[in-house]
Amino acid sequence: MRYKSLRVLLAGGTLLAMAALTACGGNEKPAGADAGAGTSTGGNGDGSAATGPVTLTLSVKTSDRFLELAKQKFEESHPNVKIEIKESVAAPKSDGKMMIRTPGKPDPKDSEKFVSTLNTELMSGKASDIILTDGSFPYKKYADKKLLENLNDLMKNDASFKRDDYYANVFDAMLYKNGIYALPAKLSLNWMFGNTPALGGAKIDDAKWTWNDFKTLVEAQAKDADKDGNPDSFAMVNTDGAGLLSTIVDSSFGKLVDYGNKKFDAAMFADMLKMSKALEDGKLITKERPDRMNVLFESFTPRFYDEVALFKQMQFDGKGTLYNVPSYNDNRGLSFTSDMLLSINAKSGHKKEAWEFVKFLLSEEMQKTRELFGFAVNRKASLEHQAKMKEIGSSDGKNQIRMMSKDGKEFKPQPPEQKDIDAIEQALNGVRVYAETDPKVKAIIEQEAAPFFAGQKSVDEVVKTVQNKVSTYLQE
């Protein structure tokens, strides 16, 4: 595998990463793939290993190079197993070879189609052996219906699976009713990036701060020194009341929506609405992009290791500080998301083979590849990614990066300090909260909150409507 140089651009305040692949060979037939791969899905019906050829199916919204590489390598080492990847939305290709998708906002229609298809397949007993989701699938609802396998039991009963090889705290964050029904293969970390000079030495205990603490802090910092009627600093930019509400809901979704007891916390939601509107009315947030030094905080969700060092060097003149995102959750701390959650169909006839493939996706061999495009959950693989960060800004031709600010000026990155690399390891060891979400619930909130921000409905009216609709959905 050969990579072109990684180019990082700061466009409109957002860090974008593009890694172009050459010589991918995405459609090449792996050696030994036919040695035992058949069309029969065979199996013993109880999830035990099949005695004949096995076709293991995997449902995914969109495949990528990481999955294709894993399929190739797994089939080479397991000639009795063929992996069939079933895409809901086809991955983009160039010259017949798969391309890496650049980060961007997903199309809600794609997620809706994928979730709808999974629901139909699971409820009819015709789902794939492995289900790979991007965080848009409400897996807890299906765990309650006994349609997803408890991966925690598989881990405990597999002597070859060593929890110490992984960031086990990530697994603990996925516990639901003492079980794990969706396992992250990679992570994105959720931070707030603070403008240290603009904050003026403000004391922030981000291990336990709430959004009310955040509001109190920014109101005190964003003073109107020139008496022009506008705060001298913005808490956040490129967001309005509705956008801030979405951020707040995402940070505390697991507390707001209780799948286990099928409840929606109306009082918390009312506070979220009031919080968002107060910051909007106080002109502490704006959709505009003013001078970056007038901004106190930015949301920062890096997807790869180098991005942490590069972002810290570029933003706020290299004088920023990483903070945990405020939350209403009882278990506050650094949270994470994942666009690669692995579940096993409880009705699969190939649970043993499915678990072997899940383990392979979590293995050091796969987790250390560039194709992972995320933070690894495998410790050794993660440390290898961290070690490669030292090549940033080097003059030996490795990991060459070109950075440009929004005004078109080129920025020469420097090798990261060891403390910045260590901060990633500390973060991965310290993540405690999976920032789950549910597109259906988010759509209800977005639709019903719009009249509130337009001044057409009261808080009580919106809360009552959202509570009724979400409660009905949870009971389905």
Secondary structure, 3 states (H helix, E strand, C coil): CEECCEEEEEECCEEEEECCEECCCCCCCCCCCCCCCCCCCCCCCCCCCCCCCEEEEEEECCCCHHHHHHHHHHHHHCCCEEEEEEECCCCCEECCEECCCCCCCCCHHHHHHHHHHHHHHHHHCCCCCEEEECCCCCHHHHHHCCCECCHHHHHHCCCCCCHHHECHHHHHHCCECCECCCEECEEEEEEEEEEHHHHCCCCCCCCCCCHHHHHHHHHHHCCCCCCCCCCCCECEECCCHHHHHHHHHHHCHHHHEECCCCEECHHHHHHHHHHHHHHHHCCCEECCCCCHHHECEEEECCCCHHHHHHHHHHHHHHCEEEEECCCCCCCCCCEEECCCEEEEECCCCCHHHHHHHHHHHHCHHHHCCHHHCCEECEHHHHHHHHHHHHHCCCCCCCCCEEEECCCCCEECCCCCCHHHHHHHHHHHHHCCEECCCCHHHHHHHHHHHHHHHCCCCCHHHHHHHHHHHHHHHHHC
